[in-house]
Amino acid sequence: MSCISKNVDRKSDALVNENIEADVVLVIDENGTSLGEQSLQIAIKMAEARNLDLVCVAPNAKVPVCRFMDYSKYRYEMQRKAREAKKNQKIISIKEIRLTPVISSNDFETKLRNGMKFLEEGNKLKVTLTFNRRARMLNTGDPNFSVLDNYIARTEEIATVEQKPTLEGRNMSALLAPKKEKNR
């Protein structure tokens, strides 16, 4: 018979003490030593004698495995580890800069500064060159593509090209990622 709970605490799905529904369980003490198969009532009394909880750690085993532990302390430690892991994770977002083939030099410099700021913050940067008319876009002799190439060249010191410039409809875009620091 497996450990199935009737009234399990909604916050956790752990099977503890009276929430365990099995006739016989394999008992492991707090040091990891096996105490053999015991009836559930005897196992709970053994846990209470040690001021610990009986926690079902392997409910799907042929004979459910239960362990003596201080469940509230265990749950606190797990929550603390989860908070610590969440604090240490780094969320990377993709920022986008839009350019046009006829952008003025001042606007280009402003967009370049903003893009460099995004990259220094650790975000990825999608640089999109938008064409107004299809005829201008198809003219390969036109220096319009140089705006995107110039942007990539100017950010070369702090960024790597993750996706080379590709043409998607009326837009040409490239994806830049911040370079990895050697200190880390």
GUTIVO-869665 format. One record per residue (C-alpha): residue in one letter; chain; x, y, z. Coordinates in nm, 4 decimals, m for minus. Each point is the difference from the previous one (the first is absolute). Example, Ala and Ser with C-alpha at 12.3 -4.5 7.8 and 13.67 -1.06 7.14 Angstrom:
residues 2
+---------+--------+----------+----------+----------+
: residuo : cadena :        X :        Y :        Z :
+---------+--------+----------+----------+----------+
:       A :      A :   1.2300 :  m0.4500 :   0.7800 :
:       S :      A :   0.1370 :   0.3440 :  m0.0660 :
+---------+--------+----------+----------+----------+
This chain:
residues 184
+---------+--------+----------+----------+----------+
: residuo : cadena :        X :        Y :        Z :
+---------+--------+----------+----------+----------+
:       M :      A :   0.0000 :   0.0000 :   0.0000 :
:       S :      A :   0.1331 :   0.3465 :  m0.0814 :
:       C :      A :   0.0045 :   0.3103 :   0.2172 :
:       I :      A :  m0.3058 :   0.2006 :  m0.0938 :
:       S :      A :  m0.1096 :   0.3005 :   0.1957 :
:       K :      A :  m0.3563 :   0.0891 :   0.0893 :
:       N :      A :   0.0580 :   0.3449 :   0.1492 :
:       V :      A :   0.3354 :   0.1266 :  m0.1224 :
:       D :      A :   0.0959 :   0.3596 :   0.0757 :
:       R :      A :  m0.0684 :   0.2052 :  m0.3153 :
:       K :      A :   0.3384 :   0.1750 :   0.0217 :
:       S :      A :   0.1971 :  m0.3206 :  m0.0265 :
:       D :      A :  m0.0720 :  m0.3392 :  m0.1412 :
:       A :      A :   0.2204 :  m0.1782 :   0.2560 :
:       L :      A :  m0.1520 :  m0.2848 :   0.1905 :
:       V :      A :   0.0659 :   0.0555 :   0.3704 :
:       N :      A :  m0.1065 :  m0.1975 :   0.3092 :
:       E :      A :  m0.3780 :  m0.0577 :  m0.0038 :
:       N :      A :  m0.0281 :   0.1014 :  m0.3678 :
:       I :      A :   0.1730 :  m0.3234 :  m0.1020 :
:       E :      A :  m0.2455 :  m0.2680 :  m0.0968 :
:       A :      A :   0.1804 :  m0.3347 :   0.0024 :
:       D :      A :  m0.0118 :  m0.3011 :   0.2257 :
:       V :      A :   0.3726 :  m0.0780 :  m0.0030 :
:       V :      A :   0.2922 :   0.2345 :  m0.0741 :
:       L :      A :   0.3763 :  m0.0406 :  m0.0263 :
:       V :      A :   0.1476 :   0.2231 :   0.2718 :
:       I :      A :   0.3309 :   0.1864 :  m0.0246 :
:       D :      A :   0.1276 :   0.1925 :   0.3014 :
:       E :      A :   0.1458 :   0.3527 :  m0.0016 :
:       N :      A :   0.3543 :  m0.1350 :  m0.0606 :
:       G :      A :  m0.1010 :  m0.2009 :  m0.3073 :
:       T :      A :  m0.0033 :  m0.3408 :   0.1709 :
:       S :      A :  m0.2790 :  m0.2345 :  m0.1038 :
:       L :      A :  m0.2211 :  m0.1177 :   0.2863 :
:       G :      A :  m0.1890 :  m0.2479 :  m0.2175 :
:       E :      A :  m0.3691 :  m0.0289 :  m0.0796 :
:       Q :      A :  m0.2332 :   0.1254 :   0.2737 :
:       S :      A :  m0.3713 :   0.0608 :   0.0275 :
:       L :      A :  m0.0952 :   0.3639 :  m0.0491 :
:       Q :      A :  m0.1162 :   0.0533 :   0.3606 :
:       I :      A :   0.3244 :  m0.1411 :   0.1436 :
:       A :      A :   0.2074 :   0.2116 :  m0.2392 :
:       I :      A :  m0.1866 :   0.3168 :   0.1016 :
:       K :      A :   0.0500 :  m0.0802 :   0.3706 :
:       M :      A :   0.3722 :  m0.0586 :  m0.0624 :
:       A :      A :   0.0237 :   0.3395 :  m0.1725 :
:       E :      A :  m0.1887 :   0.1754 :   0.2803 :
:       A :      A :   0.2333 :  m0.1600 :   0.2581 :
:       R :      A :   0.2905 :   0.1720 :  m0.1793 :
:       N :      A :  m0.1928 :   0.3312 :  m0.0352 :
:       L :      A :   0.0063 :  m0.0359 :  m0.3791 :
:       D :      A :  m0.2546 :  m0.0431 :  m0.2791 :
:       L :      A :  m0.0517 :  m0.3061 :  m0.2179 :
:       V :      A :   0.0296 :   0.1152 :  m0.3621 :
:       C :      A :  m0.0769 :  m0.2231 :  m0.2990 :
:       V :      A :   0.2921 :   0.0489 :  m0.2401 :
:       A :      A :  m0.0800 :  m0.2762 :  m0.2505 :
:       P :      A :  m0.3780 :  m0.0384 :  m0.0176 :
:       N :      A :  m0.0038 :  m0.2042 :  m0.3227 :
:       A :      A :   0.2289 :  m0.2776 :   0.1204 :
:       K :      A :  m0.1391 :  m0.3496 :   0.0533 :
:       V :      A :   0.0352 :   0.0621 :   0.3737 :
:       P :      A :  m0.0132 :   0.3809 :   0.0533 :
:       V :      A :   0.3219 :   0.1415 :   0.1459 :
:       C :      A :  m0.0338 :   0.2404 :   0.2921 :
:       R :      A :   0.2695 :   0.1941 :   0.1808 :
:       F :      A :   0.0305 :   0.1705 :   0.3382 :
:       M :      A :   0.0681 :   0.3723 :  m0.0357 :
:       D :      A :  m0.1021 :   0.3386 :   0.1367 :
:       Y :      A :  m0.2384 :   0.0855 :  m0.2813 :
:       S :      A :  m0.0454 :   0.3687 :   0.0836 :
:       K :      A :   0.3782 :   0.0504 :   0.0011 :
:       Y :      A :   0.0303 :  m0.1938 :  m0.3276 :
:       R :      A :  m0.2737 :   0.2086 :  m0.1631 :
:       Y :      A :   0.1631 :   0.3233 :   0.1206 :
:       E :      A :   0.3351 :  m0.1075 :  m0.1487 :
:       M :      A :  m0.1628 :  m0.0841 :  m0.3339 :
:       Q :      A :  m0.1751 :   0.3392 :  m0.0108 :
:       R :      A :   0.3252 :   0.1771 :   0.0874 :
:       K :      A :   0.1845 :  m0.1834 :  m0.2795 :
:       A :      A :  m0.2763 :   0.0887 :  m0.2461 :
:       R :      A :   0.0206 :   0.3685 :   0.0987 :
:       E :      A :   0.3793 :  m0.0075 :  m0.0345 :
:       A :      A :  m0.0204 :  m0.1613 :  m0.3440 :
:       K :      A :  m0.2560 :   0.2571 :  m0.1113 :
:       K :      A :   0.2183 :   0.2846 :   0.1241 :
:       N :      A :   0.3041 :  m0.1279 :  m0.1894 :
:       Q :      A :  m0.1692 :  m0.0594 :  m0.3346 :
:       K :      A :   0.0589 :   0.2542 :  m0.2732 :
:       I :      A :  m0.2863 :   0.0925 :  m0.2289 :
:       I :      A :   0.1156 :   0.0964 :  m0.3471 :
:       S :      A :  m0.2401 :   0.1953 :  m0.2138 :
:       I :      A :   0.0243 :   0.0991 :  m0.3632 :
:       K :      A :  m0.0039 :   0.3723 :  m0.0664 :
:       E :      A :  m0.0573 :   0.1366 :  m0.3493 :
:       I :      A :   0.1459 :   0.2990 :  m0.1833 :
:       R :      A :  m0.1619 :   0.1065 :  m0.3285 :
:       L :      A :   0.1987 :   0.1733 :  m0.2710 :
:       T :      A :  m0.0861 :   0.1331 :  m0.3452 :
:       P :      A :   0.2315 :   0.0323 :  m0.3002 :
:       V :      A :  m0.0261 :   0.3804 :   0.0074 :
:       I :      A :   0.0703 :   0.0490 :   0.3730 :
:       S :      A :   0.1892 :   0.3161 :   0.0921 :
:       S :      A :   0.3376 :  m0.0324 :   0.1694 :
:       N :      A :  m0.1252 :   0.1499 :   0.3295 :
:       D :      A :  m0.2911 :  m0.2458 :   0.0169 :
:       F :      A :   0.2366 :  m0.2829 :  m0.0860 :
:       E :      A :   0.2362 :   0.0984 :   0.2832 :
:       T :      A :  m0.2910 :   0.0192 :   0.2486 :
:       K :      A :  m0.1273 :  m0.3426 :  m0.1009 :
:       L :      A :   0.3550 :  m0.1354 :   0.0174 :
:       R :      A :   0.0432 :   0.1341 :   0.3570 :
:       N :      A :  m0.3342 :  m0.1501 :   0.1070 :
:       G :      A :   0.0873 :  m0.3335 :  m0.1581 :
:       M :      A :   0.3393 :  m0.0064 :   0.1735 :
:       K :      A :  m0.1733 :   0.0752 :   0.3309 :
:       F :      A :  m0.2369 :  m0.2948 :  m0.0546 :
:       L :      A :   0.2927 :  m0.2306 :  m0.0795 :
:       E :      A :   0.1974 :   0.1146 :   0.3060 :
:       E :      A :  m0.3032 :  m0.0800 :   0.2176 :
:       G :      A :   0.0218 :  m0.3591 :  m0.1292 :
:       N :      A :  m0.2968 :   0.0088 :  m0.2374 :
:       K :      A :  m0.0002 :  m0.1282 :  m0.3556 :
:       L :      A :  m0.0581 :   0.2557 :  m0.2723 :
:       K :      A :  m0.1971 :  m0.0402 :  m0.3215 :
:       V :      A :   0.0979 :   0.2631 :  m0.2538 :
:       T :      A :  m0.2618 :   0.0440 :  m0.2721 :
:       L :      A :   0.0493 :   0.1964 :  m0.3200 :
:       T :      A :  m0.3420 :   0.0917 :  m0.1440 :
:       F :      A :  m0.0435 :   0.0823 :  m0.3688 :
:       N :      A :  m0.2826 :   0.2245 :  m0.1193 :
:       R :      A :  m0.0268 :  m0.1247 :  m0.3568 :
:       R :      A :   0.0753 :  m0.3330 :  m0.1575 :
:       A :      A :   0.1878 :   0.1602 :  m0.2918 :
:       R :      A :   0.2539 :   0.1623 :   0.2316 :
:       M :      A :   0.0498 :  m0.3273 :   0.1874 :
:       L :      A :   0.0670 :  m0.2050 :  m0.3145 :
:       N :      A :   0.2600 :   0.2392 :  m0.1400 :
:       T :      A :   0.3211 :  m0.1783 :   0.1044 :
:       G :      A :   0.2196 :   0.2878 :  m0.1136 :
:       D :      A :  m0.1735 :   0.2224 :   0.2567 :
:       P :      A :   0.2125 :   0.0604 :   0.3130 :
:       N :      A :  m0.3071 :  m0.0474 :   0.2239 :
:       F :      A :   0.1290 :  m0.3281 :   0.1375 :
:       S :      A :   0.3089 :   0.1809 :   0.1283 :
:       V :      A :  m0.2065 :   0.1599 :   0.2830 :
:       L :      A :  m0.0519 :  m0.3408 :   0.1612 :
:       D :      A :   0.3577 :  m0.1081 :  m0.0717 :
:       N :      A :   0.1295 :   0.3256 :   0.1518 :
:       Y :      A :  m0.2116 :  m0.0555 :   0.3147 :
:       I :      A :   0.1358 :  m0.3530 :   0.0406 :
:       A :      A :   0.3573 :   0.1182 :  m0.0564 :
:       R :      A :  m0.0313 :   0.2773 :   0.2603 :
:       T :      A :  m0.1297 :  m0.2424 :   0.2680 :
:       E :      A :   0.2651 :  m0.2618 :  m0.0787 :
:       E :      A :   0.2009 :   0.0669 :   0.3192 :
:       I :      A :  m0.2852 :  m0.0858 :   0.2386 :
:       A :      A :  m0.2219 :  m0.2279 :  m0.2103 :
:       T :      A :   0.0125 :  m0.3089 :  m0.2155 :
:       V :      A :  m0.2299 :  m0.0679 :  m0.2928 :
:       E :      A :  m0.2271 :  m0.2838 :   0.1053 :
:       Q :      A :  m0.2110 :   0.0081 :  m0.3165 :
:       K :      A :   0.1382 :   0.1515 :  m0.3184 :
:       P :      A :  m0.2119 :   0.2560 :  m0.1864 :
:       T :      A :  m0.2953 :  m0.1665 :  m0.1693 :
:       L :      A :  m0.2664 :   0.1470 :  m0.2263 :
:       E :      A :  m0.3571 :  m0.0522 :   0.1251 :
:       G :      A :  m0.2544 :   0.1771 :  m0.2193 :
:       R :      A :   0.0776 :   0.3719 :   0.0124 :
:       N :      A :   0.2356 :  m0.0359 :   0.2953 :
:       M :      A :   0.3552 :  m0.1132 :   0.0370 :
:       S :      A :   0.0987 :  m0.0963 :   0.3528 :
:       A :      A :   0.2970 :  m0.1315 :   0.1943 :
:       L :      A :   0.0208 :  m0.1259 :   0.3572 :
:       L :      A :   0.2878 :   0.1123 :   0.2221 :
:       A :      A :   0.0962 :  m0.1542 :   0.3339 :
:       P :      A :   0.2312 :   0.1499 :   0.2623 :
:       K :      A :   0.3498 :  m0.1444 :   0.0094 :
:       K :      A :   0.0777 :  m0.2210 :   0.2977 :
:       E :      A :   0.2256 :   0.1642 :   0.2566 :
:       K :      A :   0.3249 :  m0.1818 :   0.0671 :
:       N :      A :  m0.0211 :   0.0749 :   0.3735 :
:       R :      A :  m0.3058 :  m0.2230 :   0.0547 :
+---------+--------+----------+----------+----------+
